[in-house]
Amino acid sequence: MADKAVEFLQSITQNPYLIVFLVSMLPLIELKGAIPIGAKLGLGLMESSILAYLGSTVVVLCVFFLIKYVFILLKKIKFIKKLVLKVEYVINKKAQNLAKRSQNKAEDVKNKIIFLGLLTFVAIPVPLTGVWTGAAIAVFLDMRFLPSAIALCAGNLISGAIITLLTFLFKDYVDTIILIILMLAIVLLIVTIVKVIMSPAAEDEKSLPGDKN
């Protein structure tokens, strides 16, 4: 499966640097999958790590500044509005769970707890805890960009360092690492789809900050 995935990517472009950079921008896969894929393509581990980190960091900017407007636009399309509301509900639940420990705390303490919670969440090197979900959570929590970006980039750096170390220690098993990440991504995607389908889509649930629709 790992070989098939790499062959598919090479059918799009033969440039290994571009492959790593673009794969790191994909939701679920992100730099967790891009780093070992780069190693399999023959790139140096440091090259793969830097490219993957840069590519996944670009996602922070895109998601943070665009998700609100994309969701508002999508909710104007009648036949997918209910689905978008369900997705919002699921993301908001994640955001509220992350912020739960900060309840009844002073504002500065609350901000620190949320900051560390977001950083820790993104630092966990498994699919669905990366910068895509992290940036969406930051928007739902109405966090300012600078602290959000610092938390997301720092967490992403830790996650990338862990994957880089694992790839280095188990360099003879790169295919296995890629396979595990792909399988986890598929399983967690299915779980997320089920959660979205089963979640309510009540319009009185909290939506993105500033969204009056």
C-alpha positions as CSV (number, residue, x, y, z in Angstrom):
1,M,0.0,0.0,0.0
2,A,2.9,2.4,0.8
3,D,4.4,1.6,-2.6
4,K,1.1,2.3,-4.3
5,A,0.7,5.6,-2.5
6,V,4.2,6.8,-3.5
7,E,3.7,5.6,-7.1
8,F,0.5,7.6,-7.3
9,L,2.2,10.7,-6.0
10,Q,5.0,10.2,-8.6
11,S,2.4,9.9,-11.3
12,I,1.5,13.5,-10.5
13,T,5.0,14.9,-10.3
14,Q,8.5,13.3,-10.3
15,N,9.9,16.1,-8.1
16,P,10.4,14.6,-4.6
17,Y,10.7,18.1,-3.0
18,L,7.3,19.1,-4.4
19,I,5.7,15.8,-3.4
20,V,6.8,16.2,0.2
21,F,5.7,19.9,0.3
22,L,2.3,19.2,-1.1
23,V,1.6,16.0,0.9
24,S,2.4,17.9,4.1
25,M,-0.4,20.3,3.3
26,L,-3.0,17.5,3.1
27,P,-5.5,17.1,6.0
28,L,-5.0,14.0,8.0
29,I,-1.6,13.2,6.4
30,E,0.2,16.5,7.0
31,L,3.9,16.4,7.9
32,K,3.4,13.1,9.8
33,G,3.1,11.3,6.5
34,A,5.2,13.7,4.4
35,I,8.4,13.1,6.3
36,P,8.6,9.3,5.9
37,I,7.4,9.6,2.3
38,G,10.3,12.0,1.7
39,A,12.7,9.4,3.2
40,K,11.2,6.7,0.9
41,L,11.7,9.0,-2.1
42,G,15.4,9.3,-1.3
43,L,15.5,12.7,0.3
44,G,17.7,13.4,3.3
45,L,15.7,13.2,6.6
46,M,16.5,16.8,7.4
47,E,15.4,18.0,3.9
48,S,12.1,16.0,4.3
49,S,11.5,17.4,7.7
50,I,12.1,21.1,6.8
51,L,10.0,20.8,3.6
52,A,7.2,19.1,5.4
53,Y,7.2,21.6,8.2
54,L,7.1,24.5,5.8
55,G,4.3,23.0,3.8
56,S,2.2,22.2,6.9
57,T,2.8,25.6,8.4
58,V,1.3,27.3,5.3
59,V,-1.9,25.5,6.2
60,V,-2.1,27.4,9.5
61,L,-2.4,30.7,7.6
62,C,-4.9,29.3,5.1
63,V,-7.2,27.6,7.6
64,F,-7.1,30.4,10.2
65,F,-8.0,33.2,7.8
66,L,-10.2,31.4,5.4
67,I,-12.3,28.8,7.3
68,K,-14.8,31.3,8.7
69,Y,-15.6,32.6,5.2
70,V,-15.6,29.2,3.5
71,F,-18.1,27.9,6.1
72,I,-20.3,31.0,5.8
73,L,-20.3,30.6,2.0
74,L,-21.0,26.9,2.1
75,K,-24.0,27.4,4.4
76,K,-25.6,29.6,1.7
77,I,-25.8,26.4,-0.5
78,K,-29.0,24.8,0.7
79,F,-28.3,21.2,-0.1
80,I,-25.1,21.1,2.0
81,K,-26.0,23.6,4.7
82,K,-27.0,20.8,7.1
83,L,-23.8,18.9,6.5
84,V,-21.7,22.1,7.2
85,L,-23.6,22.7,10.4
86,K,-22.8,19.2,11.5
87,V,-19.1,19.7,10.8
88,E,-19.2,23.0,12.7
89,Y,-20.9,21.1,15.6
90,V,-18.1,18.5,15.7
91,I,-15.3,21.0,15.6
92,N,-17.0,23.2,18.2
93,K,-17.2,20.1,20.5
94,K,-13.5,19.6,20.2
95,A,-12.8,23.3,20.9
96,Q,-15.0,23.3,24.0
97,N,-13.3,20.1,25.3
98,L,-9.9,21.7,24.8
99,A,-11.0,24.8,26.7
100,K,-12.9,23.0,29.5
101,R,-10.0,23.1,31.9
102,S,-9.8,26.9,31.6
103,Q,-13.4,27.4,32.9
104,N,-13.7,29.7,36.0
105,K,-10.1,30.9,35.6
106,A,-8.7,34.4,35.4
107,E,-8.4,35.7,31.9
108,D,-4.6,35.5,31.7
109,V,-4.6,32.0,33.2
110,K,-7.4,30.9,30.9
111,N,-5.4,32.1,27.8
112,K,-2.3,30.2,29.0
113,I,-4.3,27.0,29.5
114,I,-5.9,27.2,26.1
115,F,-2.5,28.1,24.5
116,L,-0.8,25.0,26.1
117,G,-3.8,22.8,25.3
118,L,-3.7,23.8,21.7
119,L,0.0,23.3,21.5
120,T,-0.2,19.8,23.1
121,F,-3.1,18.8,20.9
122,V,-1.1,19.6,17.7
123,A,2.1,18.0,19.1
124,I,0.5,14.6,19.2
125,P,1.8,12.9,16.1
126,V,-1.3,11.1,14.8
127,P,-3.8,12.1,12.1
128,L,-6.6,14.5,13.1
129,T,-4.5,16.2,15.8
130,G,-2.5,18.4,13.3
131,V,-2.6,22.0,12.2
132,W,-5.8,21.6,10.1
133,T,-7.9,20.6,13.2
134,G,-5.8,22.8,15.5
135,A,-6.3,25.9,13.4
136,A,-10.1,25.3,13.1
137,I,-10.3,24.9,16.9
138,A,-8.4,28.2,17.4
139,V,-10.9,30.0,15.2
140,F,-13.8,28.4,17.1
141,L,-12.3,29.5,20.3
142,D,-12.0,33.0,18.9
143,M,-8.2,33.1,19.6
144,R,-6.1,35.9,18.3
145,F,-3.8,35.0,15.4
146,L,-0.4,35.5,17.0
147,P,-0.8,33.2,20.0
148,S,-2.7,30.7,17.9
149,A,0.1,30.6,15.3
150,I,2.8,30.2,17.9
151,A,0.9,27.4,19.6
152,L,0.2,25.7,16.3
153,C,3.7,26.1,14.8
154,A,5.4,24.9,18.1
155,G,3.1,21.9,18.4
156,N,3.7,21.1,14.7
157,L,7.4,21.3,15.3
158,I,7.2,18.9,18.2
159,S,5.1,16.5,16.1
160,G,7.5,16.7,13.2
161,A,10.5,16.1,15.5
162,I,8.8,12.9,16.9
163,I,8.1,11.6,13.4
164,T,11.6,12.5,12.2
165,L,13.1,10.7,15.2
166,L,10.9,7.6,14.6
167,T,11.8,7.6,10.9
168,F,15.5,7.9,11.8
169,L,15.4,5.1,14.4
170,F,13.3,2.8,12.1
171,K,14.7,3.8,8.7
172,D,14.6,0.2,7.6
173,Y,10.9,0.2,8.2
174,V,9.8,3.4,6.4
175,D,7.2,1.5,4.4
176,T,5.7,0.3,7.7
177,I,5.6,3.8,9.1
178,I,3.9,5.2,6.0
179,L,1.4,2.3,6.1
180,I,0.5,2.8,9.8
181,I,0.0,6.6,9.2
182,L,-2.2,5.9,6.1
183,M,-4.3,3.3,8.0
184,L,-4.7,5.5,11.0
185,A,-5.8,8.3,8.6
186,I,-8.4,6.1,6.9
187,V,-9.8,4.8,10.2
188,L,-10.0,8.2,11.9
189,L,-11.5,9.7,8.7
190,I,-14.3,7.0,8.9
191,V,-14.8,7.7,12.6
192,T,-15.0,11.4,11.9
193,I,-17.5,10.9,9.1
194,V,-19.7,8.8,11.4
195,K,-19.5,11.5,14.1
196,V,-20.5,14.2,11.6
197,I,-23.4,12.1,10.4
198,M,-24.6,11.3,13.9
199,S,-24.2,14.8,15.3
200,P,-27.0,17.3,15.5
201,A,-27.2,20.2,13.1
202,A,-29.1,22.6,15.3
203,E,-28.6,26.2,14.1
204,D,-28.7,27.4,17.7
205,E,-25.4,25.6,18.4
206,K,-22.4,27.9,18.5
207,S,-21.0,28.5,15.1
208,L,-17.8,30.3,14.0
209,P,-17.2,33.6,15.8
210,G,-18.8,36.4,13.8
211,D,-21.0,34.0,11.9
212,K,-24.6,35.4,12.2
213,N,-26.1,32.8,9.8
